[in-house]
Amino acid sequence: MTTTIEHNSGAPRTVTCPMCGHSFTCGLSSTCWCVTRKVPAEVKEYLVERYTTCVCIDCLDKLIEKVGAGESC
């Protein structure tokens, strides 16, 4: 889970990424693509403080990469 959204067994939905504006599918479940990412606490905090919905895979990966390189979000 990337934000405060509660994932459940609901139907997937189309979401617009609040960071880049691209549309993507949010699985709303424990099988969503986002659970395959190891999201550092700094990234989770950044997302929760700024957004009420999930971000796309590209934006999430960029944030994870920045933190992994020692940069802040």
mmCIF file of the N, C-alpha and C atoms, coordinates in Angstrom:
data_MODEL
# 
_entry.id   MODEL 
# 
loop_
_atom_site.group_PDB 
_atom_site.id 
_atom_site.type_symbol 
_atom_site.label_atom_id 
_atom_site.label_alt_id 
_atom_site.label_comp_id 
_atom_site.label_asym_id 
_atom_site.label_entity_id 
_atom_site.label_seq_id 
_atom_site.pdbx_PDB_ins_code 
_atom_site.Cartn_x 
_atom_site.Cartn_y 
_atom_site.Cartn_z 
_atom_site.occupancy 
_atom_site.B_iso_or_equiv 
_atom_site.pdbx_formal_charge 
_atom_site.auth_seq_id 
_atom_site.auth_comp_id 
_atom_site.auth_asym_id 
_atom_site.auth_atom_id 
_atom_site.pdbx_PDB_model_num 
ATOM 1   N N  . MET A 1 1  ? 0.850   -1.172 0.000   1.00 0.00 ? 1  MET A N  1 
ATOM 2   C CA . MET A 1 1  ? 0.000   0.000  0.000   1.00 0.00 ? 1  MET A CA 1 
ATOM 3   C C  . MET A 1 1  ? 0.891   1.229  0.000   1.00 0.00 ? 1  MET A C  1 
ATOM 4   N N  . THR A 1 2  ? 0.591   2.172  -0.856  1.00 0.00 ? 2  THR A N  1 
ATOM 5   C CA . THR A 1 2  ? 1.440   3.344  -0.960  1.00 0.00 ? 2  THR A CA 1 
ATOM 6   C C  . THR A 1 2  ? 0.925   4.543  -0.189  1.00 0.00 ? 2  THR A C  1 
ATOM 7   N N  . THR A 1 3  ? -0.354  4.587  0.099   1.00 0.00 ? 3  THR A N  1 
ATOM 8   C CA . THR A 1 3  ? -0.898  5.717  0.839   1.00 0.00 ? 3  THR A CA 1 
ATOM 9   C C  . THR A 1 3  ? -1.856  5.216  1.894   1.00 0.00 ? 3  THR A C  1 
ATOM 10  N N  . THR A 1 4  ? -2.736  6.079  2.340   1.00 0.00 ? 4  THR A N  1 
ATOM 11  C CA . THR A 1 4  ? -3.679  5.708  3.381   1.00 0.00 ? 4  THR A CA 1 
ATOM 12  C C  . THR A 1 4  ? -4.900  4.979  2.846   1.00 0.00 ? 4  THR A C  1 
ATOM 13  N N  . ILE A 1 5  ? -4.935  4.713  1.569   1.00 0.00 ? 5  ILE A N  1 
ATOM 14  C CA . ILE A 1 5  ? -6.066  3.992  0.995   1.00 0.00 ? 5  ILE A CA 1 
ATOM 15  C C  . ILE A 1 5  ? -6.099  2.580  1.565   1.00 0.00 ? 5  ILE A C  1 
ATOM 16  N N  . GLU A 1 6  ? -7.255  2.158  2.000   1.00 0.00 ? 6  GLU A N  1 
ATOM 17  C CA . GLU A 1 6  ? -7.402  0.804  2.499   1.00 0.00 ? 6  GLU A CA 1 
ATOM 18  C C  . GLU A 1 6  ? -7.611  -0.128 1.314   1.00 0.00 ? 6  GLU A C  1 
ATOM 19  N N  . HIS A 1 7  ? -6.704  -1.026 1.103   1.00 0.00 ? 7  HIS A N  1 
ATOM 20  C CA . HIS A 1 7  ? -6.862  -1.994 0.026   1.00 0.00 ? 7  HIS A CA 1 
ATOM 21  C C  . HIS A 1 7  ? -7.721  -3.136 0.525   1.00 0.00 ? 7  HIS A C  1 
ATOM 22  N N  . ASN A 1 8  ? -8.645  -3.546 -0.288  1.00 0.00 ? 8  ASN A N  1 
ATOM 23  C CA . ASN A 1 8  ? -9.523  -4.656 0.059   1.00 0.00 ? 8  ASN A CA 1 
ATOM 24  C C  . ASN A 1 8  ? -9.767  -5.466 -1.196  1.00 0.00 ? 8  ASN A C  1 
ATOM 25  N N  . SER A 1 9  ? -10.764 -6.276 -1.179  1.00 0.00 ? 9  SER A N  1 
ATOM 26  C CA . SER A 1 9  ? -11.007 -7.123 -2.338  1.00 0.00 ? 9  SER A CA 1 
ATOM 27  C C  . SER A 1 9  ? -11.930 -6.455 -3.349  1.00 0.00 ? 9  SER A C  1 
ATOM 28  N N  . GLY A 1 10 ? -12.007 -5.137 -3.343  1.00 0.00 ? 10 GLY A N  1 
ATOM 29  C CA . GLY A 1 10 ? -12.850 -4.412 -4.292  1.00 0.00 ? 10 GLY A CA 1 
ATOM 30  C C  . GLY A 1 10 ? -12.328 -4.543 -5.705  1.00 0.00 ? 10 GLY A C  1 
ATOM 31  N N  . ALA A 1 11 ? -13.149 -4.115 -6.632  1.00 0.00 ? 11 ALA A N  1 
ATOM 32  C CA . ALA A 1 11 ? -12.767 -4.166 -8.039  1.00 0.00 ? 11 ALA A CA 1 
ATOM 33  C C  . ALA A 1 11 ? -11.687 -3.129 -8.328  1.00 0.00 ? 11 ALA A C  1 
ATOM 34  N N  . PRO A 1 12 ? -10.758 -3.445 -9.214  1.00 0.00 ? 12 PRO A N  1 
ATOM 35  C CA . PRO A 1 12 ? -9.739  -2.465 -9.606  1.00 0.00 ? 12 PRO A CA 1 
ATOM 36  C C  . PRO A 1 12 ? -10.414 -1.200 -10.146 1.00 0.00 ? 12 PRO A C  1 
ATOM 37  N N  . ARG A 1 13 ? -9.721  -0.079 -10.009 1.00 0.00 ? 13 ARG A N  1 
ATOM 38  C CA . ARG A 1 13 ? -10.270 1.175  -10.500 1.00 0.00 ? 13 ARG A CA 1 
ATOM 39  C C  . ARG A 1 13 ? -9.196  1.955  -11.231 1.00 0.00 ? 13 ARG A C  1 
ATOM 40  N N  . THR A 1 14 ? -9.621  2.823  -12.125 1.00 0.00 ? 14 THR A N  1 
ATOM 41  C CA . THR A 1 14 ? -8.705  3.686  -12.841 1.00 0.00 ? 14 THR A CA 1 
ATOM 42  C C  . THR A 1 14 ? -8.487  4.942  -12.007 1.00 0.00 ? 14 THR A C  1 
ATOM 43  N N  . VAL A 1 15 ? -7.207  5.272  -11.806 1.00 0.00 ? 15 VAL A N  1 
ATOM 44  C CA . VAL A 1 15 ? -6.817  6.412  -10.978 1.00 0.00 ? 15 VAL A CA 1 
ATOM 45  C C  . VAL A 1 15 ? -5.926  7.320  -11.816 1.00 0.00 ? 15 VAL A C  1 
ATOM 46  N N  . THR A 1 16 ? -6.002  8.622  -11.566 1.00 0.00 ? 16 THR A N  1 
ATOM 47  C CA . THR A 1 16 ? -5.089  9.572  -12.185 1.00 0.00 ? 16 THR A CA 1 
ATOM 48  C C  . THR A 1 16 ? -4.006  9.874  -11.168 1.00 0.00 ? 16 THR A C  1 
ATOM 49  N N  . CYS A 1 17 ? -2.767  9.662  -11.549 1.00 0.00 ? 17 CYS A N  1 
ATOM 50  C CA . CYS A 1 17 ? -1.642  9.893  -10.657 1.00 0.00 ? 17 CYS A CA 1 
ATOM 51  C C  . CYS A 1 17 ? -1.585  11.380 -10.300 1.00 0.00 ? 17 CYS A C  1 
ATOM 52  N N  . PRO A 1 18 ? -1.567  11.709 -9.003  1.00 0.00 ? 18 PRO A N  1 
ATOM 53  C CA . PRO A 1 18 ? -1.518  13.107 -8.618  1.00 0.00 ? 18 PRO A CA 1 
ATOM 54  C C  . PRO A 1 18 ? -0.156  13.758 -8.869  1.00 0.00 ? 18 PRO A C  1 
ATOM 55  N N  . MET A 1 19 ? 0.855   12.967 -9.149  1.00 0.00 ? 19 MET A N  1 
ATOM 56  C CA . MET A 1 19 ? 2.185   13.512 -9.406  1.00 0.00 ? 19 MET A CA 1 
ATOM 57  C C  . MET A 1 19 ? 2.397   13.859 -10.871 1.00 0.00 ? 19 MET A C  1 
ATOM 58  N N  . CYS A 1 20 ? 1.999   12.947 -11.773 1.00 0.00 ? 20 CYS A N  1 
ATOM 59  C CA . CYS A 1 20 ? 2.300   13.154 -13.193 1.00 0.00 ? 20 CYS A CA 1 
ATOM 60  C C  . CYS A 1 20 ? 1.067   13.297 -14.081 1.00 0.00 ? 20 CYS A C  1 
ATOM 61  N N  . GLY A 1 21 ? -0.111  12.937 -13.567 1.00 0.00 ? 21 GLY A N  1 
ATOM 62  C CA . GLY A 1 21 ? -1.340  13.078 -14.338 1.00 0.00 ? 21 GLY A CA 1 
ATOM 63  C C  . GLY A 1 21 ? -1.690  11.899 -15.228 1.00 0.00 ? 21 GLY A C  1 
ATOM 64  N N  . HIS A 1 22 ? -0.863  10.856 -15.245 1.00 0.00 ? 22 HIS A N  1 
ATOM 65  C CA . HIS A 1 22 ? -1.176  9.688  -16.067 1.00 0.00 ? 22 HIS A CA 1 
ATOM 66  C C  . HIS A 1 22 ? -2.193  8.789  -15.370 1.00 0.00 ? 22 HIS A C  1 
ATOM 67  N N  . SER A 1 23 ? -3.018  8.117  -16.155 1.00 0.00 ? 23 SER A N  1 
ATOM 68  C CA . SER A 1 23 ? -3.993  7.178  -15.615 1.00 0.00 ? 23 SER A CA 1 
ATOM 69  C C  . SER A 1 23 ? -3.356  5.805  -15.462 1.00 0.00 ? 23 SER A C  1 
ATOM 70  N N  . PHE A 1 24 ? -3.786  5.082  -14.425 1.00 0.00 ? 24 PHE A N  1 
ATOM 71  C CA . PHE A 1 24 ? -3.302  3.729  -14.194 1.00 0.00 ? 24 PHE A CA 1 
ATOM 72  C C  . PHE A 1 24 ? -4.367  2.950  -13.429 1.00 0.00 ? 24 PHE A C  1 
ATOM 73  N N  . THR A 1 25 ? -4.193  1.651  -13.332 1.00 0.00 ? 25 THR A N  1 
ATOM 74  C CA . THR A 1 25 ? -5.139  0.813  -12.619 1.00 0.00 ? 25 THR A CA 1 
ATOM 75  C C  . THR A 1 25 ? -4.641  0.540  -11.212 1.00 0.00 ? 25 THR A C  1 
ATOM 76  N N  . CYS A 1 26 ? -5.495  0.823  -10.248 1.00 0.00 ? 26 CYS A N  1 
ATOM 77  C CA . CYS A 1 26 ? -5.220  0.525  -8.844  1.00 0.00 ? 26 CYS A CA 1 
ATOM 78  C C  . CYS A 1 26 ? -6.005  -0.738 -8.521  1.00 0.00 ? 26 CYS A C  1 
ATOM 79  N N  . GLY A 1 27 ? -5.307  -1.768 -8.060  1.00 0.00 ? 27 GLY A N  1 
ATOM 80  C CA . GLY A 1 27 ? -5.948  -3.052 -7.799  1.00 0.00 ? 27 GLY A CA 1 
ATOM 81  C C  . GLY A 1 27 ? -6.804  -3.107 -6.559  1.00 0.00 ? 27 GLY A C  1 
ATOM 82  N N  . LEU A 1 28 ? -6.624  -2.150 -5.647  1.00 0.00 ? 28 LEU A N  1 
ATOM 83  C CA . LEU A 1 28 ? -7.393  -2.124 -4.400  1.00 0.00 ? 28 LEU A CA 1 
ATOM 84  C C  . LEU A 1 28 ? -7.398  -3.464 -3.675  1.00 0.00 ? 28 LEU A C  1 
ATOM 85  N N  . SER A 1 29 ? -6.272  -4.147 -3.697  1.00 0.00 ? 29 SER A N  1 
ATOM 86  C CA . SER A 1 29 ? -6.201  -5.441 -3.025  1.00 0.00 ? 29 SER A CA 1 
ATOM 87  C C  . SER A 1 29 ? -4.756  -5.780 -2.702  1.00 0.00 ? 29 SER A C  1 
ATOM 88  N N  . SER A 1 30 ? -4.580  -6.874 -2.024  1.00 0.00 ? 30 SER A N  1 
ATOM 89  C CA . SER A 1 30 ? -3.230  -7.322 -1.678  1.00 0.00 ? 30 SER A CA 1 
ATOM 90  C C  . SER A 1 30 ? -2.484  -7.873 -2.883  1.00 0.00 ? 30 SER A C  1 
ATOM 91  N N  . THR A 1 31 ? -3.130  -7.915 -4.043  1.00 0.00 ? 31 THR A N  1 
ATOM 92  C CA . THR A 1 31 ? -2.471  -8.374 -5.261  1.00 0.00 ? 31 THR A CA 1 
ATOM 93  C C  . THR A 1 31 ? -2.152  -7.221 -6.217  1.00 0.00 ? 31 THR A C  1 
ATOM 94  N N  . CYS A 1 32 ? -2.378  -5.988 -5.770  1.00 0.00 ? 32 CYS A N  1 
ATOM 95  C CA . CYS A 1 32 ? -2.079  -4.826 -6.603  1.00 0.00 ? 32 CYS A CA 1 
ATOM 96  C C  . CYS A 1 32 ? -0.570  -4.764 -6.866  1.00 0.00 ? 32 CYS A C  1 
ATOM 97  N N  . TRP A 1 33 ? -0.165  -4.150 -7.977  1.00 0.00 ? 33 TRP A N  1 
ATOM 98  C CA . TRP A 1 33 ? 1.250   -4.048 -8.336  1.00 0.00 ? 33 TRP A CA 1 
ATOM 99  C C  . TRP A 1 33 ? 2.060   -3.357 -7.251  1.00 0.00 ? 33 TRP A C  1 
ATOM 100 N N  . CYS A 1 34 ? 1.467   -2.448 -6.497  1.00 0.00 ? 34 CYS A N  1 
ATOM 101 C CA . CYS A 1 34 ? 2.235   -1.668 -5.525  1.00 0.00 ? 34 CYS A CA 1 
ATOM 102 C C  . CYS A 1 34 ? 2.788   -2.522 -4.386  1.00 0.00 ? 34 CYS A C  1 
ATOM 103 N N  . VAL A 1 35 ? 2.160   -3.646 -4.101  1.00 0.00 ? 35 VAL A N  1 
ATOM 104 C CA . VAL A 1 35 ? 2.662   -4.481 -3.010  1.00 0.00 ? 35 VAL A CA 1 
ATOM 105 C C  . VAL A 1 35 ? 3.941   -5.219 -3.408  1.00 0.00 ? 35 VAL A C  1 
ATOM 106 N N  . THR A 1 36 ? 4.304   -5.157 -4.680  1.00 0.00 ? 36 THR A N  1 
ATOM 107 C CA . THR A 1 36 ? 5.561   -5.779 -5.113  1.00 0.00 ? 36 THR A CA 1 
ATOM 108 C C  . THR A 1 36 ? 6.747   -4.862 -4.887  1.00 0.00 ? 36 THR A C  1 
ATOM 109 N N  . ARG A 1 37 ? 6.490   -3.630 -4.437  1.00 0.00 ? 37 ARG A N  1 
ATOM 110 C CA . ARG A 1 37 ? 7.550   -2.654 -4.202  1.00 0.00 ? 37 ARG A CA 1 
ATOM 111 C C  . ARG A 1 37 ? 7.866   -2.567 -2.716  1.00 0.00 ? 37 ARG A C  1 
ATOM 112 N N  . LYS A 1 38 ? 9.144   -2.466 -2.389  1.00 0.00 ? 38 LYS A N  1 
ATOM 113 C CA . LYS A 1 38 ? 9.544   -2.218 -1.014  1.00 0.00 ? 38 LYS A CA 1 
ATOM 114 C C  . LYS A 1 38 ? 9.642   -0.701 -0.878  1.00 0.00 ? 38 LYS A C  1 
ATOM 115 N N  . VAL A 1 39 ? 8.654   -0.121 -0.211  1.00 0.00 ? 39 VAL A N  1 
ATOM 116 C CA . VAL A 1 39 ? 8.553   1.332  -0.124  1.00 0.00 ? 39 VAL A CA 1 
ATOM 117 C C  . VAL A 1 39 ? 9.145   1.794  1.209   1.00 0.00 ? 39 VAL A C  1 
ATOM 118 N N  . PRO A 1 40 ? 10.236  2.562  1.153   1.00 0.00 ? 40 PRO A N  1 
ATOM 119 C CA . PRO A 1 40 ? 10.851  3.063  2.384   1.00 0.00 ? 40 PRO A CA 1 
ATOM 120 C C  . PRO A 1 40 ? 9.896   3.958  3.174   1.00 0.00 ? 40 PRO A C  1 
ATOM 121 N N  . ALA A 1 41 ? 10.088  4.009  4.470   1.00 0.00 ? 41 ALA A N  1 
ATOM 122 C CA . ALA A 1 41 ? 9.233   4.821  5.344   1.00 0.00 ? 41 ALA A CA 1 
ATOM 123 C C  . ALA A 1 41 ? 9.195   6.274  4.898   1.00 0.00 ? 41 ALA A C  1 
ATOM 124 N N  . GLU A 1 42 ? 10.328  6.814  4.455   1.00 0.00 ? 42 GLU A N  1 
ATOM 125 C CA . GLU A 1 42 ? 10.375  8.215  4.003   1.00 0.00 ? 42 GLU A CA 1 
ATOM 126 C C  . GLU A 1 42 ? 9.432   8.443  2.827   1.00 0.00 ? 42 GLU A C  1 
ATOM 127 N N  . VAL A 1 43 ? 9.363   7.498  1.910   1.00 0.00 ? 43 VAL A N  1 
ATOM 128 C CA . VAL A 1 43 ? 8.477   7.627  0.752   1.00 0.00 ? 43 VAL A CA 1 
ATOM 129 C C  . VAL A 1 43 ? 7.019   7.531  1.201   1.00 0.00 ? 43 VAL A C  1 
ATOM 130 N N  . LYS A 1 44 ? 6.722   6.590  2.083   1.00 0.00 ? 44 LYS A N  1 
ATOM 131 C CA . LYS A 1 44 ? 5.349   6.452  2.584   1.00 0.00 ? 44 LYS A CA 1 
ATOM 132 C C  . LYS A 1 44 ? 4.902   7.736  3.262   1.00 0.00 ? 44 LYS A C  1 
ATOM 133 N N  . GLU A 1 45 ? 5.746   8.302  4.110   1.00 0.00 ? 45 GLU A N  1 
ATOM 134 C CA . GLU A 1 45 ? 5.411   9.543  4.795   1.00 0.00 ? 45 GLU A CA 1 
ATOM 135 C C  . GLU A 1 45 ? 5.184   10.675 3.803   1.00 0.00 ? 45 GLU A C  1 
ATOM 136 N N  . TYR A 1 46 ? 6.052   10.775 2.814   1.00 0.00 ? 46 TYR A N  1 
ATOM 137 C CA . TYR A 1 46 ? 5.932   11.804 1.777   1.00 0.00 ? 46 TYR A CA 1 
ATOM 138 C C  . TYR A 1 46 ? 4.576   11.701 1.083   1.00 0.00 ? 46 TYR A C  1 
ATOM 139 N N  . LEU A 1 47 ? 4.202   10.489 0.693   1.00 0.00 ? 47 LEU A N  1 
ATOM 140 C CA . LEU A 1 47 ? 2.952   10.284 -0.035  1.00 0.00 ? 47 LEU A CA 1 
ATOM 141 C C  . LEU A 1 47 ? 1.736   10.583 0.835   1.00 0.00 ? 47 LEU A C  1 
ATOM 142 N N  . VAL A 1 48 ? 1.737   10.100 2.058   1.00 0.00 ? 48 VAL A N  1 
ATOM 143 C CA . VAL A 1 48 ? 0.597   10.296 2.959   1.00 0.00 ? 48 VAL A CA 1 
ATOM 144 C C  . VAL A 1 48 ? 0.385   11.773 3.267   1.00 0.00 ? 48 VAL A C  1 
ATOM 145 N N  . GLU A 1 49 ? 1.472   12.519 3.394   1.00 0.00 ? 49 GLU A N  1 
ATOM 146 C CA . GLU A 1 49 ? 1.377   13.947 3.704   1.00 0.00 ? 49 GLU A CA 1 
ATOM 147 C C  . GLU A 1 49 ? 0.843   14.767 2.535   1.00 0.00 ? 49 GLU A C  1 
ATOM 148 N N  . ARG A 1 50 ? 0.973   14.267 1.318   1.00 0.00 ? 50 ARG A N  1 
ATOM 149 C CA . ARG A 1 50 ? 0.644   15.070 0.143   1.00 0.00 ? 50 ARG A CA 1 
ATOM 150 C C  . ARG A 1 50 ? -0.573  14.601 -0.664  1.00 0.00 ? 50 ARG A C  1 
ATOM 151 N N  . TYR A 1 51 ? -0.864  13.321 -0.644  1.00 0.00 ? 51 TYR A N  1 
ATOM 152 C CA . TYR A 1 51 ? -1.880  12.792 -1.548  1.00 0.00 ? 51 TYR A CA 1 
ATOM 153 C C  . TYR A 1 51 ? -2.909  11.938 -0.819  1.00 0.00 ? 51 TYR A C  1 
ATOM 154 N N  . THR A 1 52 ? -4.094  11.873 -1.395  1.00 0.00 ? 52 THR A N  1 
ATOM 155 C CA . THR A 1 52 ? -5.153  11.041 -0.830  1.00 0.00 ? 52 THR A CA 1 
ATOM 156 C C  . THR A 1 52 ? -5.424  9.816  -1.692  1.00 0.00 ? 52 THR A C  1 
ATOM 157 N N  . THR A 1 53 ? -4.642  9.645  -2.737  1.00 0.00 ? 53 THR A N  1 
ATOM 158 C CA . THR A 1 53 ? -4.790  8.501  -3.625  1.00 0.00 ? 53 THR A CA 1 
ATOM 159 C C  . THR A 1 53 ? -3.411  7.943  -3.955  1.00 0.00 ? 53 THR A C  1 
ATOM 160 N N  . CYS A 1 54 ? -3.379  6.823  -4.590  1.00 0.00 ? 54 CYS A N  1 
ATOM 161 C CA . CYS A 1 54 ? -2.127  6.190  -4.985  1.00 0.00 ? 54 CYS A CA 1 
ATOM 162 C C  . CYS A 1 54 ? -1.447  6.974  -6.111  1.00 0.00 ? 54 CYS A C  1 
ATOM 163 N N  . VAL A 1 55 ? -0.150  6.738  -6.256  1.00 0.00 ? 55 VAL A N  1 
ATOM 164 C CA . VAL A 1 55 ? 0.595   7.289  -7.390  1.00 0.00 ? 55 VAL A CA 1 
ATOM 165 C C  . VAL A 1 55 ? 0.905   6.136  -8.344  1.00 0.00 ? 55 VAL A C  1 
ATOM 166 N N  . CYS A 1 56 ? 1.242   6.463  -9.576  1.00 0.00 ? 56 CYS A N  1 
ATOM 167 C CA . CYS A 1 56 ? 1.509   5.424  -10.576 1.00 0.00 ? 56 CYS A CA 1 
ATOM 168 C C  . CYS A 1 56 ? 2.843   4.723  -10.313 1.00 0.00 ? 56 CYS A C  1 
ATOM 169 N N  . ILE A 1 57 ? 3.040   3.632  -10.993 1.00 0.00 ? 57 ILE A N  1 
ATOM 170 C CA . ILE A 1 57 ? 4.239   2.817  -10.815 1.00 0.00 ? 57 ILE A CA 1 
ATOM 171 C C  . ILE A 1 57 ? 5.521   3.595  -11.142 1.00 0.00 ? 57 ILE A C  1 
ATOM 172 N N  . ASP A 1 58 ? 5.473   4.419  -12.174 1.00 0.00 ? 58 ASP A N  1 
ATOM 173 C CA . ASP A 1 58 ? 6.664   5.186  -12.547 1.00 0.00 ? 58 ASP A CA 1 
ATOM 174 C C  . ASP A 1 58 ? 7.034   6.194  -11.466 1.00 0.00 ? 58 ASP A C  1 
ATOM 175 N N  . CYS A 1 59 ? 6.041   6.921  -10.958 1.00 0.00 ? 59 CYS A N  1 
ATOM 176 C CA . CYS A 1 59 ? 6.318   7.918  -9.921  1.00 0.00 ? 59 CYS A CA 1 
ATOM 177 C C  . CYS A 1 59 ? 6.757   7.246  -8.622  1.00 0.00 ? 59 CYS A C  1 
ATOM 178 N N  . LEU A 1 60 ? 6.123   6.139  -8.270  1.00 0.00 ? 60 LEU A N  1 
ATOM 179 C CA . LEU A 1 60 ? 6.525   5.428  -7.057  1.00 0.00 ? 60 LEU A CA 1 
ATOM 180 C C  . LEU A 1 60 ? 7.960   4.943  -7.191  1.00 0.00 ? 60 LEU A C  1 
ATOM 181 N N  . ASP A 1 61 ? 8.292   4.361  -8.320  1.00 0.00 ? 61 ASP A N  1 
ATOM 182 C CA . ASP A 1 61 ? 9.659   3.871  -8.536  1.00 0.00 ? 61 ASP A CA 1 
ATOM 183 C C  . ASP A 1 61 ? 10.684  5.011  -8.497  1.00 0.00 ? 61 ASP A C  1 
ATOM 184 N N  . LYS A 1 62 ? 10.334  6.175  -9.043  1.00 0.00 ? 62 LYS A N  1 
ATOM 185 C CA . LYS A 1 62 ? 11.248  7.323  -9.012  1.00 0.00 ? 62 LYS A CA 1 
ATOM 186 C C  . LYS A 1 62 ? 11.503  7.779  -7.580  1.00 0.00 ? 62 LYS A C  1 
ATOM 187 N N  . LEU A 1 63 ? 10.442  7.822  -6.765  1.00 0.00 ? 63 LEU A N  1 
ATOM 188 C CA . LEU A 1 63 ? 10.610  8.219  -5.371  1.00 0.00 ? 63 LEU A CA 1 
ATOM 189 C C  . LEU A 1 63 ? 11.468  7.213  -4.610  1.00 0.00 ? 63 LEU A C  1 
ATOM 190 N N  . ILE A 1 64 ? 11.235  5.935  -4.835  1.00 0.00 ? 64 ILE A N  1 
ATOM 191 C CA . ILE A 1 64 ? 12.013  4.883  -4.180  1.00 0.00 ? 64 ILE A CA 1 
ATOM 192 C C  . ILE A 1 64 ? 13.474  4.996  -4.594  1.00 0.00 ? 64 ILE A C  1 
ATOM 193 N N  . GLU A 1 65 ? 13.716  5.239  -5.874  1.00 0.00 ? 65 GLU A N  1 
ATOM 194 C CA . GLU A 1 65 ? 15.075  5.369  -6.391  1.00 0.00 ? 65 GLU A CA 1 
ATOM 195 C C  . GLU A 1 65 ? 15.791  6.573  -5.774  1.00 0.00 ? 65 GLU A C  1 
ATOM 196 N N  . LYS A 1 66 ? 15.102  7.707  -5.665  1.00 0.00 ? 66 LYS A N  1 
ATOM 197 C CA . LYS A 1 66 ? 15.698  8.904  -5.077  1.00 0.00 ? 66 LYS A CA 1 
ATOM 198 C C  . LYS A 1 66 ? 16.138  8.640  -3.639  1.00 0.00 ? 66 LYS A C  1 
ATOM 199 N N  . VAL A 1 67 ? 15.268  8.034  -2.869  1.00 0.00 ? 67 VAL A N  1 
ATOM 200 C CA . VAL A 1 67 ? 15.581  7.753  -1.475  1.00 0.00 ? 67 VAL A CA 1 
ATOM 201 C C  . VAL A 1 67 ? 16.738  6.742  -1.396  1.00 0.00 ? 67 VAL A C  1 
ATOM 202 N N  . GLY A 1 68 ? 16.729  5.762  -2.284  1.00 0.00 ? 68 GLY A N  1 
ATOM 203 C CA . GLY A 1 68 ? 17.799  4.768  -2.321  1.00 0.00 ? 68 GLY A CA 1 
ATOM 204 C C  . GLY A 1 68 ? 19.156  5.385  -2.673  1.00 0.00 ? 68 GLY A C  1 
ATOM 205 N N  . ALA A 1 69 ? 19.129  6.498  -3.396  1.00 0.00 ? 69 ALA A N  1 
ATOM 206 C CA . ALA A 1 69 ? 20.354  7.186  -3.789  1.00 0.00 ? 69 ALA A CA 1 
ATOM 207 C C  . ALA A 1 69 ? 20.792  8.225  -2.751  1.00 0.00 ? 69 ALA A C  1 
ATOM 208 N N  . GLY A 1 70 ? 20.044  8.270  -1.648  1.00 0.00 ? 70 GLY A N  1 
ATOM 209 C CA . GLY A 1 70 ? 20.402  9.200  -0.586  1.00 0.00 ? 70 GLY A CA 1 
ATOM 210 C C  . GLY A 1 70 ? 19.789  10.574 -0.715  1.00 0.00 ? 70 GLY A C  1 
ATOM 211 N N  . GLU A 1 71 ? 18.921  10.762 -1.696  1.00 0.00 ? 71 GLU A N  1 
ATOM 212 C CA . GLU A 1 71 ? 18.246  12.044 -1.870  1.00 0.00 ? 71 GLU A CA 1 
ATOM 213 C C  . GLU A 1 71 ? 16.936  12.032 -1.090  1.00 0.00 ? 71 GLU A C  1 
ATOM 214 N N  . SER A 1 72 ? 16.423  13.219 -0.795  1.00 0.00 ? 72 SER A N  1 
ATOM 215 C CA . SER A 1 72 ? 15.103  13.281 -0.153  1.00 0.00 ? 72 SER A CA 1 
ATOM 216 C C  . SER A 1 72 ? 14.040  13.346 -1.235  1.00 0.00 ? 72 SER A C  1 
ATOM 217 N N  . CYS A 1 73 ? 12.833  12.995 -0.857  1.00 0.00 ? 73 CYS A N  1 
ATOM 218 C CA . CYS A 1 73 ? 11.711  12.995 -1.805  1.00 0.00 ? 73 CYS A CA 1 
ATOM 219 C C  . CYS A 1 73 ? 11.445  14.376 -2.340  1.00 0.00 ? 73 CYS A C  1 
# 
